[in-house]
């Protein structure tokens, strides 16, 4: 009964076109942000940070980046893991070469480097699309992993081939390395996620986002009405690459601390982020959050229920997780292509009209 719009009128175009036109949604968004910034850091522990919160924040950034490319611009990509590796290795080289520079700058520059690399591998999208573009980005995935494995300069000639994040601090607070407190790493990732989500939301609602969606819906018609396909596709690859690079840098420096490229950024990582986008909802920023939350929480819930409560063997629970994810992908692609985001929109519409039938 409280989710209503009575008396919530608009007097300008800016008010009507804002991200949350309904006051209840807007206040709820502010409450979630306040809780995330002001409550969770004081109650967090290492388990919650490492098992749930940090993976959710980092994968959400990666899912937003891939959603811009796949969901908004319609350019299929299977190279997310390789582009995350670019962000991780760029951040590592910057951290070791310029130890006096702020970690914020390192992560942003790593995102910029990844955006440039992503544009380079996005050039084939000007000539090919669909399955052939997916194969081209898949080739980029394998090439990048091979490059970081075979060129010793990228891992500073380490005998093990592994890269390790040196200890760095922000305003005197350690955020990388084994001594970093959980609340500091959480806040660092949360700041980047908030900024990336705001930038992505504004881009997708503006002229750039409309050009992406025009290319996605029908590229020939979009070109006829004046959309430049070269600019639209390459900007989508650049922005997507920037977000994915930021997530890769955070995944290496803040979350893992030590990375071997084949294990951390293999093809499995590319499919994981793609599944987040499909389950959460193509063409939806909220869907990126929902998909990341679902696939981060699913193994934790299955472990608690299957292993701890029911006593099932861990390998059976792991296979059961694959069955659930695969089944959900098939169901969403057939029944609801817009994923969890569309289910949430339908639920909100029902609440707005309840108890009256739709």
N, C-alpha and C positions, 0 to 999 in steps of 0.2 A: 504493500500500500504506500510505502514512502518513496518508491522510485517513480516519481511523476514529474511532468514538465509544466504543470499548471503554474502560471505566474512567471515562468522562466522565459521571458520574451527577449528578442534582440532588436536593437535600434540602429545597427550599422552592419555593413558587409563584413568588417573585421570580426565582430562578435559572432556572426553567423558561421564564419569559416574557420574558427579557431579549432584546435585539435580536439578539445573536449567541450562541445557546445552546451552540454547538460551540466548544470552546477554540481549535481551529485557525483558525476564521473570526475569532474575537476577536483572536488574536495577529496574524493577517494584517492586520486592520483597523488595529491599533496600529502595525504596521510601515509601512503605507502612509502613515498620518498623520505618523509620524516622518520618513519620507523626504521628504514634501511640505514639512514645516516646517523640517527641519534640513539637508537635502542640496540640494534644488533651488535655494533662494535663493543658494547659493554657486557654483552652476554655470550659472545662467541667463544668457542674453544677450538682446539686443534682438529678434533674429529669433524666438527661441523664445517670448519673452513676447508679442510682438505678433501672431505668426502662429498660435500654438497655445494657449498656456497661458491668457492673459487672456480670449480668446473662449470657451474651454472653461469657465472658472470662472464667467464672467458668464452665459453661456447656460444653464449648469447650474442657476443660481438661478432664471432665468426658466422653465426646463422644470419644475422642482419646483413652482413656483407654478401653472403651467397644469395640471400633472398633478393637483394637489389639486382643482382645479375640474372638470376633464374626467374624469380617471381615477378619482378617489375619490368625487366627488359627482355625476358624470354630467351636468354642466351645460356644454353645448358653447359654446365661446367662440372668436370670430375677431377679437377686439379686442386681442390681446396687444401688438402694435406701438404702438397708441394709448396703452395703459396704461404701457408703457415710456417713452413720450414724456412722460406726466404725471410720472413719477419723475424724468426728466432735467430738465424745466423747473422742477419744484419744487426740485430740488437747486440748479439755477442761481440761482433767485431767493433761496434761503436763503444761498448762498455769497456773493452780492453784497450782500445786505442785512445779514448778520451775519458779517463776515469774521473776527471774533475767536472764533467758536464752532468747536469741533472738527469735523473732517470726518466723524468717526464719527456725530456727532449729526445732521449735515446729511443723510447717507445714510439714517439711520433715520427721520428726520422726512419725507423724501421718500417712503419706503415707506409711512408712515402716511397721508400725503396721498393717495397712489395707492389705498390700501385704501379710504378714504372715497369716492373717485370711483368705484371699482369697485363698491362697494355700491350707489351711486346708479344705475349702469347695470345692476346685477343685480336691481333691483326687478321688472322685467318677468318674471324667472324664476318669480315666485310665481304667474303666470297662464299663461305659455307655456313650452314646452320643445321640445327637438329642433331641427328645421329653423328654426322661427320664432325661437327663442332665438338660434341662430347668426346669423340675419339681423339681429336686434336688436343683438348685439355687433359685427357688421360695420358697422352704422350708427354705433355708438359710435366705431369705428376712424376712419371718415372724418370724423366730426364733430370729434373731438379734433385730428386733423391740420389740419383747416380752421381750428379755433380758434387753434391755436398759430401758424398762418401769418398770420391776419388781425388779431389783436389785438397791437399793438406792445408793450403793457406786458409781455408774456411774454418778449420778447427785448430788453427795456430800450431800446426805440426805436432799435435798431441799424439803420443804413441798409441793410445786407446781409440783415437778417432772420436772421442766424446767431448762435448763442450760443457763447461761448468760455469755457472753464473757467479762472478765475483761479488763480494758483499758490497752493497751500496746503500746509502741512506738518503732520505728526503727530509729536510728540516731537522736533521739530527736523529731521525727515527729510521732504524734499519728496516728495509723492505725486501731485500734479497739475501739469500744465504740461509743456513740452518738456524741462525739466531734471530730471524725476523719474527716478530709477534704476529699472531693470527689476525688480530684486529687491524694492524697496519697493512698487511697484504690485502685483506678484504676491502678496506677503504680505498686503497690505490686502484684496485680493479673496478670497484664500484664507480669511482669518478670517471674512469675511461668509458665504462658502459653507459653512464648517464649522458655524457657528452656525445658519444657515438649515436645513441638512440635519438637525441634531439636533432643532431645534424641530419640523420637519415630521414626522420619524420618530416623535417622541413624541406629537404630535397625532393622527396617523393610527392609532396603536395604542391610543388612549384612547377615552373616551366620545364626544368630538367626532368622531373619525374613524369610529367605528361608526355614528353618526347620519348622517354623509355617505354611507357605503356603503349604509346602509338606504334612503336617498333615491334613490341611484343604482340599486339593484336593483329596487325597487318602491315608489314614493313613497306610493301609497294604503295599502299594507300597513304601511309605516313609520309613517304617521300614525295608523293604527288601534292600533298597539302603543305609542303614546305619544311618538313622535319629532315634534318641532315643525318642520314644513317651513320656516316663516319663519326661525326661528333657524338651522337647519342650512344652508339655501341662502345666507343672507346672511353667515354666518360663513365659509363656503367662499369666497365672493366677496371678503370682507375679507382673509382670510389669503392667498389667491391674489394679490390686488392688492398686498398689502404686499411679498411676495417679488418680484413683477414690477416694482414701483416701485424696490426696491433694485437690481435688475439694470439697470433703465433709468438710474438715477443713476450706477452704476458704469460703465456703457457710455459715458455722456457724459463724466463727469468724469475717470475713470481711463484708459479705453481710447482714446477718440477725441480728447477734448480740445476739439473744435469740432464742432457739430452743426447741420444744417439739417433740420428735422423731416420734410419730405417724402421726403428721400433716406434718412435714417437709420432712420425709424420708420414707413415705409409699410406697405402691406398685405403686401408680401413678407416683412417681419419677422414678422408674425403667422403666416403659413403656415410659415415656417422653424421657429419654436418649436413649432408644432403637429406638424410632421413629426418633430421630435426626440422628442416624447412618443409618437407613434404607433410609430415605429421602435424606440425604447427600451423601451416597454412601458407601457400604461395601468395606473394604479393601482400604481405601483412607484417608490419613491424611487431605487433603483439604476437602474431603467430611464431615469430622467431624466438621470443621469450618462452612461449608455451611449449614449443617443440624442444628447446634446450632443457627446460625444467622437467619435461616428461622423461627424456632419455637419460638425464642425470639421476633422477629419482628412481627410475624403474629398477636398475640393478641393486640399489640400496634396499628398496622395499622387498624385492624378491629374495635378497639375502636374509633379511630379517624374518620374513614369513617362511620361506622355503627351508633355509638352513637352520636358523636359530629356533623357530617355533615347530615346524613340521619334521625337522631332522633329515631332510633330503641331502644327498651328496652334492657338493658344490658344482661338479661338472654337469649334473642333471639340471640344476638351477640355471647355469649359464646357457645350456641348450634351450631351455624353456624361454629364456629371455629372447633369444634369436627368433623363436617361433612367434612370440607375441609381437615383436617389432615387425617381422615380415608380414604377419597377418594384418596388422594395423595399416601398413603401407598399402596393401592390396585393397583393403576396405575403404580407406580414405581416397585412393585414386579412382575407385569405381563409384562410391556412394557420395562422398563429400570431398571434392578436389581441393577445397579451400581449408580443409583441416580443422584443427581445434579452434582456430580464430573464428571460423564461420559458426561453429557450434556455440561459441560464447556470444556472438552477435545475435543468433536466434534466441538464446536464453534471455538476453537483455530485452529483446523485443517482447517476449512473452511476459516478462516482469512489468514492462511498461503498460501492457494492456490488461494484466490480471486484475480482477477475476473475469473479465469479459473475454469471450472467445475471439480468436484471430480469424 
